[in-house]
């Protein structure tokens, strides 16, 4: 049986190697890495790079993430609101790479200046909204995994991590249901 942690690690690895856009903060010459060249960068220009490269460029001050590439408290509020207005059998589509971005957004807030009351409040709100979103989606996934096999139309809004969970739950629930409903053939 595949572990959930492996599924999440695989999704994170895919995310780290996905392409995103950054905006250059300053002019910088071409950077050569083993098997990869990025840049040159002109201040204000946009560049498509792997996420892991973008994270290093941001860390070094060469670039910044575009606003549409980042998760924010405002975006989390919108996701949470959308989840709350859906009925139990409906799952809304999450923003692309939602869970990897959520983990990174939370991590950035946790490692930021701890003495700043505004950042601490933002971290607490982020944690609260994150738990609410995850718990809401988890209840819906359990509900649809307990029902007969779902069509692709129902499952299309699940993320890769959620599809993994759905498949595992569906298999386990059906196996359990079959064992419970078999006529007197319980093994001892």
PyMOL commands that place a pseudoatom at each C-alpha (Angstrom):
pseudoatom trace, name=CA, resn=UNK, resi=1, chain=A, elem=C, hetatm=0, pos=[0.000, 0.000, 0.000]
pseudoatom trace, name=CA, resn=UNK, resi=2, chain=A, elem=C, hetatm=0, pos=[1.369, 3.408, -0.987]
pseudoatom trace, name=CA, resn=UNK, resi=3, chain=A, elem=C, hetatm=0, pos=[1.739, 5.836, 1.892]
pseudoatom trace, name=CA, resn=UNK, resi=4, chain=A, elem=C, hetatm=0, pos=[0.010, 9.215, 1.863]
pseudoatom trace, name=CA, resn=UNK, resi=5, chain=A, elem=C, hetatm=0, pos=[3.345, 10.872, 2.640]
pseudoatom trace, name=CA, resn=UNK, resi=6, chain=A, elem=C, hetatm=0, pos=[4.765, 9.453, -0.613]
pseudoatom trace, name=CA, resn=UNK, resi=7, chain=A, elem=C, hetatm=0, pos=[1.825, 10.842, -2.566]
pseudoatom trace, name=CA, resn=UNK, resi=8, chain=A, elem=C, hetatm=0, pos=[2.321, 14.276, -1.002]
pseudoatom trace, name=CA, resn=UNK, resi=9, chain=A, elem=C, hetatm=0, pos=[6.086, 14.146, -1.584]
pseudoatom trace, name=CA, resn=UNK, resi=10, chain=A, elem=C, hetatm=0, pos=[5.481, 13.254, -5.241]
pseudoatom trace, name=CA, resn=UNK, resi=11, chain=A, elem=C, hetatm=0, pos=[3.078, 16.180, -5.638]
pseudoatom trace, name=CA, resn=UNK, resi=12, chain=A, elem=C, hetatm=0, pos=[5.652, 18.476, -4.019]
pseudoatom trace, name=CA, resn=UNK, resi=13, chain=A, elem=C, hetatm=0, pos=[8.396, 17.200, -6.304]
pseudoatom trace, name=CA, resn=UNK, resi=14, chain=A, elem=C, hetatm=0, pos=[6.203, 17.826, -9.341]
pseudoatom trace, name=CA, resn=UNK, resi=15, chain=A, elem=C, hetatm=0, pos=[5.462, 21.318, -8.046]
pseudoatom trace, name=CA, resn=UNK, resi=16, chain=A, elem=C, hetatm=0, pos=[9.152, 22.090, -7.429]
pseudoatom trace, name=CA, resn=UNK, resi=17, chain=A, elem=C, hetatm=0, pos=[9.857, 21.147, -11.045]
pseudoatom trace, name=CA, resn=UNK, resi=18, chain=A, elem=C, hetatm=0, pos=[6.905, 22.997, -12.559]
pseudoatom trace, name=CA, resn=UNK, resi=19, chain=A, elem=C, hetatm=0, pos=[7.382, 26.251, -14.452]
pseudoatom trace, name=CA, resn=UNK, resi=20, chain=A, elem=C, hetatm=0, pos=[6.281, 29.551, -12.974]
pseudoatom trace, name=CA, resn=UNK, resi=21, chain=A, elem=C, hetatm=0, pos=[6.883, 33.208, -13.725]
pseudoatom trace, name=CA, resn=UNK, resi=22, chain=A, elem=C, hetatm=0, pos=[8.936, 35.622, -11.683]
pseudoatom trace, name=CA, resn=UNK, resi=23, chain=A, elem=C, hetatm=0, pos=[9.604, 39.317, -12.126]
pseudoatom trace, name=CA, resn=UNK, resi=24, chain=A, elem=C, hetatm=0, pos=[13.227, 40.465, -11.943]
pseudoatom trace, name=CA, resn=UNK, resi=25, chain=A, elem=C, hetatm=0, pos=[13.942, 42.940, -9.147]
pseudoatom trace, name=CA, resn=UNK, resi=26, chain=A, elem=C, hetatm=0, pos=[17.259, 43.943, -10.647]
pseudoatom trace, name=CA, resn=UNK, resi=27, chain=A, elem=C, hetatm=0, pos=[19.508, 43.379, -13.608]
pseudoatom trace, name=CA, resn=UNK, resi=28, chain=A, elem=C, hetatm=0, pos=[21.525, 40.197, -13.264]
pseudoatom trace, name=CA, resn=UNK, resi=29, chain=A, elem=C, hetatm=0, pos=[23.760, 38.328, -15.713]
pseudoatom trace, name=CA, resn=UNK, resi=30, chain=A, elem=C, hetatm=0, pos=[23.085, 34.828, -16.932]
pseudoatom trace, name=CA, resn=UNK, resi=31, chain=A, elem=C, hetatm=0, pos=[23.416, 32.160, -14.231]
pseudoatom trace, name=CA, resn=UNK, resi=32, chain=A, elem=C, hetatm=0, pos=[24.814, 28.777, -15.260]
pseudoatom trace, name=CA, resn=UNK, resi=33, chain=A, elem=C, hetatm=0, pos=[23.933, 25.709, -13.244]
pseudoatom trace, name=CA, resn=UNK, resi=34, chain=A, elem=C, hetatm=0, pos=[24.763, 22.100, -14.034]
pseudoatom trace, name=CA, resn=UNK, resi=35, chain=A, elem=C, hetatm=0, pos=[22.626, 21.373, -17.097]
pseudoatom trace, name=CA, resn=UNK, resi=36, chain=A, elem=C, hetatm=0, pos=[20.604, 24.589, -16.790]
pseudoatom trace, name=CA, resn=UNK, resi=37, chain=A, elem=C, hetatm=0, pos=[21.108, 28.254, -17.636]
pseudoatom trace, name=CA, resn=UNK, resi=38, chain=A, elem=C, hetatm=0, pos=[18.771, 30.999, -16.387]
pseudoatom trace, name=CA, resn=UNK, resi=39, chain=A, elem=C, hetatm=0, pos=[18.732, 34.664, -17.243]
pseudoatom trace, name=CA, resn=UNK, resi=40, chain=A, elem=C, hetatm=0, pos=[20.071, 37.147, -17.975]
pseudoatom trace, name=CA, resn=UNK, resi=41, chain=A, elem=C, hetatm=0, pos=[17.567, 39.232, -16.036]
pseudoatom trace, name=CA, resn=UNK, resi=42, chain=A, elem=C, hetatm=0, pos=[16.629, 42.845, -16.720]
pseudoatom trace, name=CA, resn=UNK, resi=43, chain=A, elem=C, hetatm=0, pos=[14.909, 44.741, -13.923]
pseudoatom trace, name=CA, resn=UNK, resi=44, chain=A, elem=C, hetatm=0, pos=[11.114, 44.491, -14.289]
pseudoatom trace, name=CA, resn=UNK, resi=45, chain=A, elem=C, hetatm=0, pos=[11.199, 41.723, -16.903]
pseudoatom trace, name=CA, resn=UNK, resi=46, chain=A, elem=C, hetatm=0, pos=[9.297, 38.470, -16.446]
pseudoatom trace, name=CA, resn=UNK, resi=47, chain=A, elem=C, hetatm=0, pos=[10.922, 35.068, -16.771]
pseudoatom trace, name=CA, resn=UNK, resi=48, chain=A, elem=C, hetatm=0, pos=[9.597, 31.526, -16.794]
pseudoatom trace, name=CA, resn=UNK, resi=49, chain=A, elem=C, hetatm=0, pos=[11.697, 29.265, -14.578]
pseudoatom trace, name=CA, resn=UNK, resi=50, chain=A, elem=C, hetatm=0, pos=[11.314, 26.122, -12.501]
pseudoatom trace, name=CA, resn=UNK, resi=51, chain=A, elem=C, hetatm=0, pos=[9.762, 26.772, -9.094]
pseudoatom trace, name=CA, resn=UNK, resi=52, chain=A, elem=C, hetatm=0, pos=[12.911, 25.634, -7.268]
pseudoatom trace, name=CA, resn=UNK, resi=53, chain=A, elem=C, hetatm=0, pos=[14.988, 28.109, -9.301]
pseudoatom trace, name=CA, resn=UNK, resi=54, chain=A, elem=C, hetatm=0, pos=[12.443, 30.867, -8.657]
pseudoatom trace, name=CA, resn=UNK, resi=55, chain=A, elem=C, hetatm=0, pos=[12.572, 30.222, -4.902]
pseudoatom trace, name=CA, resn=UNK, resi=56, chain=A, elem=C, hetatm=0, pos=[16.362, 30.664, -4.916]
pseudoatom trace, name=CA, resn=UNK, resi=57, chain=A, elem=C, hetatm=0, pos=[16.155, 33.808, -7.064]
pseudoatom trace, name=CA, resn=UNK, resi=58, chain=A, elem=C, hetatm=0, pos=[13.571, 35.264, -4.686]
pseudoatom trace, name=CA, resn=UNK, resi=59, chain=A, elem=C, hetatm=0, pos=[15.680, 34.324, -1.663]
pseudoatom trace, name=CA, resn=UNK, resi=60, chain=A, elem=C, hetatm=0, pos=[18.708, 36.071, -3.174]
pseudoatom trace, name=CA, resn=UNK, resi=61, chain=A, elem=C, hetatm=0, pos=[16.698, 39.173, -4.072]
pseudoatom trace, name=CA, resn=UNK, resi=62, chain=A, elem=C, hetatm=0, pos=[17.111, 38.798, -7.834]
pseudoatom trace, name=CA, resn=UNK, resi=63, chain=A, elem=C, hetatm=0, pos=[13.382, 38.285, -8.413]
pseudoatom trace, name=CA, resn=UNK, resi=64, chain=A, elem=C, hetatm=0, pos=[9.948, 38.139, -6.859]
pseudoatom trace, name=CA, resn=UNK, resi=65, chain=A, elem=C, hetatm=0, pos=[7.002, 35.843, -7.410]
pseudoatom trace, name=CA, resn=UNK, resi=66, chain=A, elem=C, hetatm=0, pos=[4.196, 37.269, -9.499]
pseudoatom trace, name=CA, resn=UNK, resi=67, chain=A, elem=C, hetatm=0, pos=[1.086, 37.867, -7.420]
pseudoatom trace, name=CA, resn=UNK, resi=68, chain=A, elem=C, hetatm=0, pos=[-0.902, 35.296, -9.401]
pseudoatom trace, name=CA, resn=UNK, resi=69, chain=A, elem=C, hetatm=0, pos=[1.744, 32.662, -8.574]
pseudoatom trace, name=CA, resn=UNK, resi=70, chain=A, elem=C, hetatm=0, pos=[1.510, 33.122, -4.791]
pseudoatom trace, name=CA, resn=UNK, resi=71, chain=A, elem=C, hetatm=0, pos=[-1.034, 32.120, -2.200]
pseudoatom trace, name=CA, resn=UNK, resi=72, chain=A, elem=C, hetatm=0, pos=[-2.268, 34.849, 0.131]
pseudoatom trace, name=CA, resn=UNK, resi=73, chain=A, elem=C, hetatm=0, pos=[-4.631, 35.232, 3.054]
pseudoatom trace, name=CA, resn=UNK, resi=74, chain=A, elem=C, hetatm=0, pos=[-7.138, 36.858, 0.711]
pseudoatom trace, name=CA, resn=UNK, resi=75, chain=A, elem=C, hetatm=0, pos=[-7.006, 33.880, -1.678]
pseudoatom trace, name=CA, resn=UNK, resi=76, chain=A, elem=C, hetatm=0, pos=[-7.390, 31.476, 1.251]
pseudoatom trace, name=CA, resn=UNK, resi=77, chain=A, elem=C, hetatm=0, pos=[-10.487, 33.374, 2.404]
pseudoatom trace, name=CA, resn=UNK, resi=78, chain=A, elem=C, hetatm=0, pos=[-11.996, 32.989, -1.082]
pseudoatom trace, name=CA, resn=UNK, resi=79, chain=A, elem=C, hetatm=0, pos=[-11.236, 29.259, -1.180]
pseudoatom trace, name=CA, resn=UNK, resi=80, chain=A, elem=C, hetatm=0, pos=[-12.732, 28.762, 2.281]
pseudoatom trace, name=CA, resn=UNK, resi=81, chain=A, elem=C, hetatm=0, pos=[-15.866, 30.719, 1.371]
pseudoatom trace, name=CA, resn=UNK, resi=82, chain=A, elem=C, hetatm=0, pos=[-16.292, 28.686, -1.833]
pseudoatom trace, name=CA, resn=UNK, resi=83, chain=A, elem=C, hetatm=0, pos=[-15.938, 25.436, 0.132]
pseudoatom trace, name=CA, resn=UNK, resi=84, chain=A, elem=C, hetatm=0, pos=[-18.565, 26.500, 2.650]
pseudoatom trace, name=CA, resn=UNK, resi=85, chain=A, elem=C, hetatm=0, pos=[-21.216, 27.332, 0.019]
pseudoatom trace, name=CA, resn=UNK, resi=86, chain=A, elem=C, hetatm=0, pos=[-20.848, 23.943, -1.722]
pseudoatom trace, name=CA, resn=UNK, resi=87, chain=A, elem=C, hetatm=0, pos=[-23.197, 21.145, -0.756]
pseudoatom trace, name=CA, resn=UNK, resi=88, chain=A, elem=C, hetatm=0, pos=[-21.829, 17.935, 0.755]
pseudoatom trace, name=CA, resn=UNK, resi=89, chain=A, elem=C, hetatm=0, pos=[-21.556, 16.092, -2.570]
pseudoatom trace, name=CA, resn=UNK, resi=90, chain=A, elem=C, hetatm=0, pos=[-19.944, 18.977, -4.448]
pseudoatom trace, name=CA, resn=UNK, resi=91, chain=A, elem=C, hetatm=0, pos=[-16.256, 19.751, -4.407]
pseudoatom trace, name=CA, resn=UNK, resi=92, chain=A, elem=C, hetatm=0, pos=[-15.082, 23.037, -5.834]
pseudoatom trace, name=CA, resn=UNK, resi=93, chain=A, elem=C, hetatm=0, pos=[-11.960, 23.326, -7.954]
pseudoatom trace, name=CA, resn=UNK, resi=94, chain=A, elem=C, hetatm=0, pos=[-8.973, 24.537, -5.956]
pseudoatom trace, name=CA, resn=UNK, resi=95, chain=A, elem=C, hetatm=0, pos=[-6.389, 26.921, -7.408]
pseudoatom trace, name=CA, resn=UNK, resi=96, chain=A, elem=C, hetatm=0, pos=[-3.637, 25.092, -9.274]
pseudoatom trace, name=CA, resn=UNK, resi=97, chain=A, elem=C, hetatm=0, pos=[-1.000, 23.534, -6.974]
pseudoatom trace, name=CA, resn=UNK, resi=98, chain=A, elem=C, hetatm=0, pos=[-3.036, 24.609, -3.953]
pseudoatom trace, name=CA, resn=UNK, resi=99, chain=A, elem=C, hetatm=0, pos=[-1.558, 22.265, -1.343]
pseudoatom trace, name=CA, resn=UNK, resi=100, chain=A, elem=C, hetatm=0, pos=[2.128, 22.775, -2.242]
pseudoatom trace, name=CA, resn=UNK, resi=101, chain=A, elem=C, hetatm=0, pos=[1.553, 26.531, -2.299]
pseudoatom trace, name=CA, resn=UNK, resi=102, chain=A, elem=C, hetatm=0, pos=[-0.314, 26.341, 1.017]
pseudoatom trace, name=CA, resn=UNK, resi=103, chain=A, elem=C, hetatm=0, pos=[2.557, 24.467, 2.674]
pseudoatom trace, name=CA, resn=UNK, resi=104, chain=A, elem=C, hetatm=0, pos=[5.064, 27.014, 1.398]
pseudoatom trace, name=CA, resn=UNK, resi=105, chain=A, elem=C, hetatm=0, pos=[2.914, 30.009, 2.354]
pseudoatom trace, name=CA, resn=UNK, resi=106, chain=A, elem=C, hetatm=0, pos=[2.475, 28.688, 5.898]
pseudoatom trace, name=CA, resn=UNK, resi=107, chain=A, elem=C, hetatm=0, pos=[6.185, 27.889, 6.155]
pseudoatom trace, name=CA, resn=UNK, resi=108, chain=A, elem=C, hetatm=0, pos=[7.115, 31.427, 5.055]
pseudoatom trace, name=CA, resn=UNK, resi=109, chain=A, elem=C, hetatm=0, pos=[4.840, 32.882, 7.723]
pseudoatom trace, name=CA, resn=UNK, resi=110, chain=A, elem=C, hetatm=0, pos=[6.300, 30.548, 10.372]
pseudoatom trace, name=CA, resn=UNK, resi=111, chain=A, elem=C, hetatm=0, pos=[9.900, 31.453, 9.542]
pseudoatom trace, name=CA, resn=UNK, resi=112, chain=A, elem=C, hetatm=0, pos=[9.198, 35.176, 9.195]
pseudoatom trace, name=CA, resn=UNK, resi=113, chain=A, elem=C, hetatm=0, pos=[9.728, 37.712, 11.973]
pseudoatom trace, name=CA, resn=UNK, resi=114, chain=A, elem=C, hetatm=0, pos=[8.052, 36.145, 15.008]
pseudoatom trace, name=CA, resn=UNK, resi=115, chain=A, elem=C, hetatm=0, pos=[7.846, 39.366, 16.988]
pseudoatom trace, name=CA, resn=UNK, resi=116, chain=A, elem=C, hetatm=0, pos=[5.677, 41.127, 14.388]
pseudoatom trace, name=CA, resn=UNK, resi=117, chain=A, elem=C, hetatm=0, pos=[2.076, 40.984, 15.710]
pseudoatom trace, name=CA, resn=UNK, resi=118, chain=A, elem=C, hetatm=0, pos=[0.607, 41.409, 12.210]
pseudoatom trace, name=CA, resn=UNK, resi=119, chain=A, elem=C, hetatm=0, pos=[2.545, 38.408, 10.888]
pseudoatom trace, name=CA, resn=UNK, resi=120, chain=A, elem=C, hetatm=0, pos=[1.570, 36.327, 13.910]
pseudoatom trace, name=CA, resn=UNK, resi=121, chain=A, elem=C, hetatm=0, pos=[-2.091, 37.198, 13.347]
pseudoatom trace, name=CA, resn=UNK, resi=122, chain=A, elem=C, hetatm=0, pos=[-1.764, 36.348, 9.639]
pseudoatom trace, name=CA, resn=UNK, resi=123, chain=A, elem=C, hetatm=0, pos=[-0.186, 33.001, 10.563]
pseudoatom trace, name=CA, resn=UNK, resi=124, chain=A, elem=C, hetatm=0, pos=[-3.023, 32.162, 12.966]
pseudoatom trace, name=CA, resn=UNK, resi=125, chain=A, elem=C, hetatm=0, pos=[-5.668, 33.131, 10.381]
pseudoatom trace, name=CA, resn=UNK, resi=126, chain=A, elem=C, hetatm=0, pos=[-3.848, 31.061, 7.760]
pseudoatom trace, name=CA, resn=UNK, resi=127, chain=A, elem=C, hetatm=0, pos=[-3.764, 28.022, 10.037]
pseudoatom trace, name=CA, resn=UNK, resi=128, chain=A, elem=C, hetatm=0, pos=[-7.458, 28.414, 10.897]
pseudoatom trace, name=CA, resn=UNK, resi=129, chain=A, elem=C, hetatm=0, pos=[-8.531, 28.799, 7.250]
pseudoatom trace, name=CA, resn=UNK, resi=130, chain=A, elem=C, hetatm=0, pos=[-6.281, 25.920, 6.174]
pseudoatom trace, name=CA, resn=UNK, resi=131, chain=A, elem=C, hetatm=0, pos=[-7.762, 23.552, 8.760]
pseudoatom trace, name=CA, resn=UNK, resi=132, chain=A, elem=C, hetatm=0, pos=[-11.273, 24.610, 7.793]
pseudoatom trace, name=CA, resn=UNK, resi=133, chain=A, elem=C, hetatm=0, pos=[-10.621, 24.044, 4.071]
pseudoatom trace, name=CA, resn=UNK, resi=134, chain=A, elem=C, hetatm=0, pos=[-8.912, 20.682, 4.619]
pseudoatom trace, name=CA, resn=UNK, resi=135, chain=A, elem=C, hetatm=0, pos=[-11.594, 19.433, 7.028]
pseudoatom trace, name=CA, resn=UNK, resi=136, chain=A, elem=C, hetatm=0, pos=[-14.407, 20.507, 4.708]
pseudoatom trace, name=CA, resn=UNK, resi=137, chain=A, elem=C, hetatm=0, pos=[-12.820, 18.787, 1.716]
pseudoatom trace, name=CA, resn=UNK, resi=138, chain=A, elem=C, hetatm=0, pos=[-11.994, 15.716, 3.783]
pseudoatom trace, name=CA, resn=UNK, resi=139, chain=A, elem=C, hetatm=0, pos=[-15.655, 15.310, 4.811]
pseudoatom trace, name=CA, resn=UNK, resi=140, chain=A, elem=C, hetatm=0, pos=[-16.692, 15.565, 1.155]
pseudoatom trace, name=CA, resn=UNK, resi=141, chain=A, elem=C, hetatm=0, pos=[-14.059, 13.068, 0.004]
pseudoatom trace, name=CA, resn=UNK, resi=142, chain=A, elem=C, hetatm=0, pos=[-15.163, 10.575, 2.666]
pseudoatom trace, name=CA, resn=UNK, resi=143, chain=A, elem=C, hetatm=0, pos=[-18.760, 11.062, 1.565]
pseudoatom trace, name=CA, resn=UNK, resi=144, chain=A, elem=C, hetatm=0, pos=[-18.081, 10.409, -2.112]
pseudoatom trace, name=CA, resn=UNK, resi=145, chain=A, elem=C, hetatm=0, pos=[-15.724, 7.507, -1.302]
pseudoatom trace, name=CA, resn=UNK, resi=146, chain=A, elem=C, hetatm=0, pos=[-18.578, 5.881, 0.638]
pseudoatom trace, name=CA, resn=UNK, resi=147, chain=A, elem=C, hetatm=0, pos=[-20.920, 6.100, -2.338]
pseudoatom trace, name=CA, resn=UNK, resi=148, chain=A, elem=C, hetatm=0, pos=[-20.853, 3.949, -5.493]
pseudoatom trace, name=CA, resn=UNK, resi=149, chain=A, elem=C, hetatm=0, pos=[-17.948, 4.552, -7.880]
pseudoatom trace, name=CA, resn=UNK, resi=150, chain=A, elem=C, hetatm=0, pos=[-17.817, 8.173, -8.982]
pseudoatom trace, name=CA, resn=UNK, resi=151, chain=A, elem=C, hetatm=0, pos=[-17.657, 9.471, -12.512]
pseudoatom trace, name=CA, resn=UNK, resi=152, chain=A, elem=C, hetatm=0, pos=[-14.726, 11.525, -13.733]
pseudoatom trace, name=CA, resn=UNK, resi=153, chain=A, elem=C, hetatm=0, pos=[-17.047, 14.528, -13.705]
pseudoatom trace, name=CA, resn=UNK, resi=154, chain=A, elem=C, hetatm=0, pos=[-17.400, 14.256, -9.913]
pseudoatom trace, name=CA, resn=UNK, resi=155, chain=A, elem=C, hetatm=0, pos=[-13.679, 13.588, -9.378]
pseudoatom trace, name=CA, resn=UNK, resi=156, chain=A, elem=C, hetatm=0, pos=[-12.291, 16.227, -11.769]
pseudoatom trace, name=CA, resn=UNK, resi=157, chain=A, elem=C, hetatm=0, pos=[-12.047, 18.897, -9.043]
pseudoatom trace, name=CA, resn=UNK, resi=158, chain=A, elem=C, hetatm=0, pos=[-9.926, 16.740, -6.738]
pseudoatom trace, name=CA, resn=UNK, resi=159, chain=A, elem=C, hetatm=0, pos=[-6.247, 17.576, -6.485]
pseudoatom trace, name=CA, resn=UNK, resi=160, chain=A, elem=C, hetatm=0, pos=[-3.625, 14.867, -6.984]
pseudoatom trace, name=CA, resn=UNK, resi=161, chain=A, elem=C, hetatm=0, pos=[-3.303, 14.478, -3.199]
pseudoatom trace, name=CA, resn=UNK, resi=162, chain=A, elem=C, hetatm=0, pos=[-7.077, 14.226, -2.794]
pseudoatom trace, name=CA, resn=UNK, resi=163, chain=A, elem=C, hetatm=0, pos=[-7.403, 11.670, -5.610]
pseudoatom trace, name=CA, resn=UNK, resi=164, chain=A, elem=C, hetatm=0, pos=[-4.885, 9.484, -3.807]
pseudoatom trace, name=CA, resn=UNK, resi=165, chain=A, elem=C, hetatm=0, pos=[-6.949, 9.721, -0.613]
pseudoatom trace, name=CA, resn=UNK, resi=166, chain=A, elem=C, hetatm=0, pos=[-10.218, 9.081, -2.463]
pseudoatom trace, name=CA, resn=UNK, resi=167, chain=A, elem=C, hetatm=0, pos=[-8.855, 5.921, -4.135]
pseudoatom trace, name=CA, resn=UNK, resi=168, chain=A, elem=C, hetatm=0, pos=[-7.492, 4.554, -0.847]
pseudoatom trace, name=CA, resn=UNK, resi=169, chain=A, elem=C, hetatm=0, pos=[-10.733, 5.296, 1.036]
pseudoatom trace, name=CA, resn=UNK, resi=170, chain=A, elem=C, hetatm=0, pos=[-12.937, 3.929, -1.750]
pseudoatom trace, name=CA, resn=UNK, resi=171, chain=A, elem=C, hetatm=0, pos=[-10.974, 0.666, -1.839]
pseudoatom trace, name=CA, resn=UNK, resi=172, chain=A, elem=C, hetatm=0, pos=[-10.956, 0.302, 1.951]
pseudoatom trace, name=CA, resn=UNK, resi=173, chain=A, elem=C, hetatm=0, pos=[-14.647, 1.150, 2.387]
pseudoatom trace, name=CA, resn=UNK, resi=174, chain=A, elem=C, hetatm=0, pos=[-15.716, -1.257, -0.353]
pseudoatom trace, name=CA, resn=UNK, resi=175, chain=A, elem=C, hetatm=0, pos=[-13.552, -4.021, 1.068]
pseudoatom trace, name=CA, resn=UNK, resi=176, chain=A, elem=C, hetatm=0, pos=[-15.031, -3.423, 4.521]
pseudoatom trace, name=CA, resn=UNK, resi=177, chain=A, elem=C, hetatm=0, pos=[-18.594, -3.240, 3.172]
pseudoatom trace, name=CA, resn=UNK, resi=178, chain=A, elem=C, hetatm=0, pos=[-18.114, -6.525, 1.291]
pseudoatom trace, name=CA, resn=UNK, resi=179, chain=A, elem=C, hetatm=0, pos=[-16.800, -8.282, 4.414]
pseudoatom trace, name=CA, resn=UNK, resi=180, chain=A, elem=C, hetatm=0, pos=[-19.650, -6.944, 6.582]
pseudoatom trace, name=CA, resn=UNK, resi=181, chain=A, elem=C, hetatm=0, pos=[-22.381, -7.914, 4.144]
pseudoatom trace, name=CA, resn=UNK, resi=182, chain=A, elem=C, hetatm=0, pos=[-21.154, -11.429, 3.352]
pseudoatom trace, name=CA, resn=UNK, resi=183, chain=A, elem=C, hetatm=0, pos=[-23.577, -13.998, 4.741]
pseudoatom trace, name=CA, resn=UNK, resi=184, chain=A, elem=C, hetatm=0, pos=[-22.010, -15.637, 7.785]
pseudoatom trace, name=CA, resn=UNK, resi=185, chain=A, elem=C, hetatm=0, pos=[-18.627, -16.281, 6.224]
pseudoatom trace, name=CA, resn=UNK, resi=186, chain=A, elem=C, hetatm=0, pos=[-16.658, -14.367, 8.829]
pseudoatom trace, name=CA, resn=UNK, resi=187, chain=A, elem=C, hetatm=0, pos=[-13.106, -15.623, 9.220]
pseudoatom trace, name=CA, resn=UNK, resi=188, chain=A, elem=C, hetatm=0, pos=[-11.733, -16.234, 12.674]
for i in range(1, 188): cmd.bond("trace and resi %d" % i, "trace and resi %d" % (i + 1))
show_as sticks, trace
zoom trace
